[in-house]
Structure formats: structure tokens, C-alpha cells
Amino acid sequence: MTTTRAATGESPGTATPAAGDARPPARRPGSAPRRLNADLAGVLLGVGLGASVALAITTQPGGSLSAPGGVATFLGSLTGLVGTYLALVMVLLMARVAPVEKVIGQDRLARWHRRLSPWPISLLVAHAVFITIGYAEQAKSGLGKEIGSLLGSYPDVLAATVSLGLMVAVGIASIRAIRRRLRHETWWVLHLYLYLALAFAFAHVLALGPAFVGHPLTQAVWSLVWAATAGLVVVYRFVLPVVRSVRLGLRVVEVRKEGDDIYSVVCTGRRLETLPVDGGQFFIWRFLTRHLWWEGHPYSLSALPAPPYLRLTVRARGDHSRALTGLAPGTRVFVEGPYGAFTRHARRRERALLIAGGIGVTALRALLEDLPRQAVPVVLLRVSRPEDLVFREELALLVEQRGGKLHELVGSRTDLPFDARSLKKLVPDIARRDVFVCGPDGFVEAVTRTASRLGVPNEALHHEAFSLS
Ligand SMILES: Cc1cc2nc3c(=O)[nH]c(=O)nc-3n(C[C@H](O)[C@H](O)[C@H](O)COP(=O)(O)OP(=O)(O)OC[C@H]3O[C@@H](n4cnc5c(N)ncnc54)[C@H](O)[C@@H]3O)c2cc1C
């Protein structure tokens, strides 16, 4: 079923129970992302990689390569240094450093983190193998004897071996086929061990690395880089979210049924007008009940904040999202964010096309509210069943206010294919619009592919998939 809807004139402010009671205080929009921040971070990381390689080469004692075991020991130092540096980069990619995250988006950072992760793990395994071979050749002993001697005589090597074991275990758990079988929470807790592994690795490199032993300057620089990384993680993942959450004092005021298994959670807080957030962004939400406090889950805002109210909307399918439907009013809420580059700042053209698959409508609804009139937005909502259509009146009104069009596409993928021909028919000028796509992974992938085929260039294609793994 394809329907083109018009507004009935109701207020989109149904985001809050009290909307319309009084004029809400002016809201603080998010600042525009600064590309320079991401470019600078990229250059710094590149310089760090070059410096690690240079350090391993220049601190190699003269003539050591021709000595017995020299080549293997050198390769061991090189792979060890570059491997630990890349492990540090992996942590930085997930540190949620706001000025960089805002430009790149957490989904893209997570993807880079995932693609990078096999490298440090493989390099560190290679490091362990090369060093053992090198030392065995040097001591003219067998490999087994050398392994025993390294583990028995050097406590730092033992710690580093445990660290490597942890990294390999996390790496294996992150392989897609295995990852899919694990609960997200199990996988997340396993990931925490990586921090422990890195702490062991750090101590070991300083105590035994040829680039550091007897080189106080490189020791100082290396320690500073690690301390800065740890500082960024602590500040951006713990300190700032806690400070912000305490300041906002968010509490649940209402849980509202929006559709068959779709519920909105409305929160109220202090000074929400100071929260810099854009439509399309998400927070990591932590609801402080006895069973939920330890689980942080990403959910987009489904409307711009209307101080003192904030709204998120969930499809209640899994453990966490289902538990949210029973939240009692007054429940305290901690948030981390806002995150995401899926905002009006990403626009490159005047006009916009917004496409939502299923629950992806949440981020799209907030983004639409944030778009100017000139965007003349066309909104396509793709759902399987009529009862999955939510925010119909809100969307219709927001679209009407901007002189745009709303199409509701209801039906199965076979009944209602979302291919290039149907997309072009619905939005003939698609190639001249910014295209924003939001929804489940597969949906986002398929739609962006189709839009590319219809001539939408990459810089005008913006997407948020509801999955960070
Ligand atoms: C940027 C972003 C925005 C999102 N916005 C919304 C939204 O507005 N409304 C909505 O209903 N859903 C949204 N989601 C999806 C939502 O986060 C997951 O569906 C939710 O975490 C599932 O938890 P669960 O316990 O209910 O389900 P589960 O059955 O435990 O998980 C279902 C799926 O969600 C994934 N998942 C579980 N926990 C997390 C987590 N902490 N972080 C990332 N993925 C996780 C699992 O890997 C699995 O693929 C969003 C996801 C992302 C990444």
C-alpha cells in the first residue's frame, strides 16, 4: 500500500505531555561540526604511526641485525611497537571524543575500529613469535626452553602474554559469526578486558622494549601518549556524561504507547535548553532501575527537545527495549551524548529526501523538525504493517509546514519493492537532493546502493544504521 498523506493540523509538539501549555524556552542547537578537528586527528594518528616505525628502526643497536637472532628480534621489536600503537588507535576510535565524533559519526568510527582490530592483534602475535625465535637463536636454545625462560624469568613478559591472550580472545569473540551468537552485554563486558590487556602491554613495552630501555625521552613521550589516550577515554566516556547527567537531572515522566510494540519514553530535566543537540542525533541511555542501571543502549531522540521534555521512542523487541515499557515515572536517567553526524549540518544541497525503514522513523522525525523550509522535504516511510506507522500526524504537519510530501509505503518487500524504478517514480529529482536514510542495517545498505545508482553522489548520501556492531 502506498499512501501520500496530508496534515490534519495537529501540533507536532505531542513530543511532550505539556507541549502547548506554555511557550518552551529557546533551545540551544548543536554547533556545526568542524572538519578540521577530524583532519587534525587523522594527521596526528598518521604521524604517530610513522614515529613508531622510525623509533623501532633508529633504536636498533648497530650491527645487531647480523648477530644470531638479530633479524627476528628486530622484526619482533617493530611488530611489537606498531602493534601496541595500533591498539591505542583502536581505543581512541571508540573514545567518543565529541569534536571528532561529530564530524565522522559513531557508526563510521565503530566500522573503522572493527576493520583495524585484526591488525594490532596479528602484529602482537607476530611480535611474540619473532621475539621468541630471535632470543632462542641468540641463546642457541630450543624454542620450548626459550618460552619457559621468558615466562619464568620476566614477570613483565608473563603479564604481556596474559594481555595478548585477552586480546586474541576478544578478537575471536568479535568475529561476526561468533559475535552474533553472543548477547551484546557479554560482548561488551569482554571488551572491557581490553583496557586491562593494554595496561599490561604498556608496562611490558617500557620495561623491555629496546626503544625505551635507557631512553628516558622516548619513555616520557610514550607515557604521555598513553596517559593522553587514557585521559580522553575517562573524560569523554565517564566524566562528561556523569557531569551532564547530574546537571540535567533527567527523570521519566511518561511511557506512551505509539503503535503495536512501539513506545515513547518522555523524560523531564533541568536546563534542557542548554543541551546542544541536533535532530537525528542519539544518546546512550541508562535507566537507573535495579535491573537496568548497568546497561547503556543507543536510542535516537524522536523529537527535538522541548524543554523541559525529551523524548525517545523504541520498538520493544529485545530485553532492554521491552523493559523500557514498564519504566515507572520518576525513574532517574543518565545519558551519554549527544552523538551522531546524521544531522542538518551534513546537508550539501537545498532540498532533502528523508527515507526511514521501520523504527528508523525516530531519528528521521527529529531531523525533519530541524530542517529549514527551503529543504522542501520528501519523506518516505517504509514499514511492513500498517500498525508500524507511527508519528503520522506529527510527520504530516512537519512536512506540510515545509511544503514537502509524505509517502507511506506499507507492505512486504516482495509486494512493495524499494528499487530504483519505484524510488525514481516517487522522487523524480532524487539526484539533486540530499538523501538521509535511517533504519536497520540491511535497509540502509540497500537504499543507499539504490540512491547511488540513481545518481546521488556520496557527499549527498547520509545514513544512520541502528547498529554499532
Ligand atoms: C545510533 C543508533 C540509534 C538507535 N535508535 C533507536 C531508536 O530510536 N529506537 C529503537 O527502538 N532502537 C534504536 N536503536 C537500536 C537499539 O539500540 C537496539 O535495538 C537496542 O539496543 C536493542 O536492545 P534490546 O535489549 O532491546 O535487544 P537485543 O535483543 O538485546 O538486541 C537486538 C539488537 O540490538 C543490538 N544491541 C543490543 N544492545 C545494544 C547496544 N547497547 N548498543 C548497540 N547495539 C545493541 C544487538 O546486537 C542486536 O543486534 C538504535 C541503535 C543505534 C546504533
PDBQT file of the ligand as one rigid body, heavy atoms in Angstrom, charges set to zero:
ROOT
HETATM    1  C1  LIG A 501      22.656   5.085  16.579  1.00  0.00    +0.000 C 
HETATM    2  C2  LIG A 501      21.522   4.180  16.986  1.00  0.00    +0.000 A 
HETATM    3  C3  LIG A 501      20.279   4.710  17.214  1.00  0.00    +0.000 A 
HETATM    4  C4  LIG A 501      19.215   3.874  17.577  1.00  0.00    +0.000 A 
HETATM    5  N1  LIG A 501      17.975   4.425  17.782  1.00  0.00    +0.000 NA
HETATM    6  C5  LIG A 501      16.944   3.612  18.105  1.00  0.00    +0.000 A 
HETATM    7  C6  LIG A 501      15.641   4.160  18.323  1.00  0.00    +0.000 A 
HETATM    8  O1  LIG A 501      15.427   5.368  18.247  1.00  0.00    +0.000 OA
HETATM    9  N2  LIG A 501      14.641   3.285  18.643  1.00  0.00    +0.000 N 
HETATM   10  C7  LIG A 501      14.857   1.931  18.739  1.00  0.00    +0.000 A 
HETATM   11  O2  LIG A 501      13.913   1.191  19.028  1.00  0.00    +0.000 OA
HETATM   12  N3  LIG A 501      16.081   1.399  18.534  1.00  0.00    +0.000 NA
HETATM   13  C8  LIG A 501      17.116   2.198  18.229  1.00  0.00    +0.000 A 
HETATM   14  N4  LIG A 501      18.362   1.668  18.036  1.00  0.00    +0.000 N 
HETATM   15  C9  LIG A 501      18.536   0.207  18.172  1.00  0.00    +0.000 C 
HETATM   16  C10 LIG A 501      18.651  -0.137  19.646  1.00  0.00    +0.000 C 
HETATM   17  O3  LIG A 501      19.794   0.455  20.227  1.00  0.00    +0.000 OA
HETATM   18  C11 LIG A 501      18.772  -1.633  19.848  1.00  0.00    +0.000 C 
HETATM   19  O4  LIG A 501      17.698  -2.235  19.197  1.00  0.00    +0.000 OA
HETATM   20  C12 LIG A 501      18.680  -1.927  21.312  1.00  0.00    +0.000 C 
HETATM   21  O5  LIG A 501      19.904  -1.595  21.941  1.00  0.00    +0.000 OA
HETATM   22  C13 LIG A 501      18.319  -3.372  21.468  1.00  0.00    +0.000 C 
HETATM   23  O6  LIG A 501      18.427  -3.787  22.792  1.00  0.00    +0.000 OA
HETATM   24  P1  LIG A 501      17.455  -4.912  23.304  1.00  0.00    +0.000 P 
HETATM   25  O7  LIG A 501      17.985  -5.432  24.595  1.00  0.00    +0.000 OA
HETATM   26  O8  LIG A 501      16.073  -4.406  23.302  1.00  0.00    +0.000 OA
HETATM   27  O9  LIG A 501      17.531  -6.032  22.185  1.00  0.00    +0.000 OA
HETATM   28  P2  LIG A 501      18.537  -7.234  21.994  1.00  0.00    +0.000 P 
HETATM   29  O10 LIG A 501      17.704  -8.406  21.625  1.00  0.00    +0.000 OA
HETATM   30  O11 LIG A 501      19.486  -7.378  23.121  1.00  0.00    +0.000 OA
HETATM   31  O12 LIG A 501      19.369  -6.720  20.740  1.00  0.00    +0.000 OA
HETATM   32  C14 LIG A 501      18.797  -6.548  19.466  1.00  0.00    +0.000 C 
HETATM   33  C15 LIG A 501      19.880  -5.953  18.557  1.00  0.00    +0.000 C 
HETATM   34  O13 LIG A 501      20.399  -4.727  19.095  1.00  0.00    +0.000 OA
HETATM   35  C16 LIG A 501      21.812  -4.798  19.286  1.00  0.00    +0.000 C 
HETATM   36  N5  LIG A 501      22.156  -4.150  20.571  1.00  0.00    +0.000 N 
HETATM   37  C17 LIG A 501      21.792  -4.570  21.788  1.00  0.00    +0.000 A 
HETATM   38  N6  LIG A 501      22.282  -3.764  22.726  1.00  0.00    +0.000 NA
HETATM   39  C18 LIG A 501      22.988  -2.804  22.071  1.00  0.00    +0.000 A 
HETATM   40  C19 LIG A 501      23.760  -1.682  22.487  1.00  0.00    +0.000 A 
HETATM   41  N7  LIG A 501      23.911  -1.375  23.759  1.00  0.00    +0.000 N 
HETATM   42  N8  LIG A 501      24.369  -0.953  21.536  1.00  0.00    +0.000 NA
HETATM   43  C20 LIG A 501      24.253  -1.245  20.228  1.00  0.00    +0.000 A 
HETATM   44  N9  LIG A 501      23.521  -2.283  19.770  1.00  0.00    +0.000 NA
HETATM   45  C21 LIG A 501      22.921  -3.045  20.680  1.00  0.00    +0.000 A 
HETATM   46  C22 LIG A 501      22.130  -6.282  19.359  1.00  0.00    +0.000 C 
HETATM   47  O14 LIG A 501      23.468  -6.537  18.925  1.00  0.00    +0.000 OA
HETATM   48  C23 LIG A 501      21.102  -6.856  18.415  1.00  0.00    +0.000 C 
HETATM   49  O15 LIG A 501      21.539  -6.754  17.085  1.00  0.00    +0.000 OA
HETATM   50  C24 LIG A 501      19.427   2.478  17.713  1.00  0.00    +0.000 A 
HETATM   51  C25 LIG A 501      20.696   1.949  17.508  1.00  0.00    +0.000 A 
HETATM   52  C26 LIG A 501      21.737   2.780  17.148  1.00  0.00    +0.000 A 
HETATM   53  C27 LIG A 501      23.088   2.200  16.941  1.00  0.00    +0.000 C 
ENDROOT
TORSDOF 0
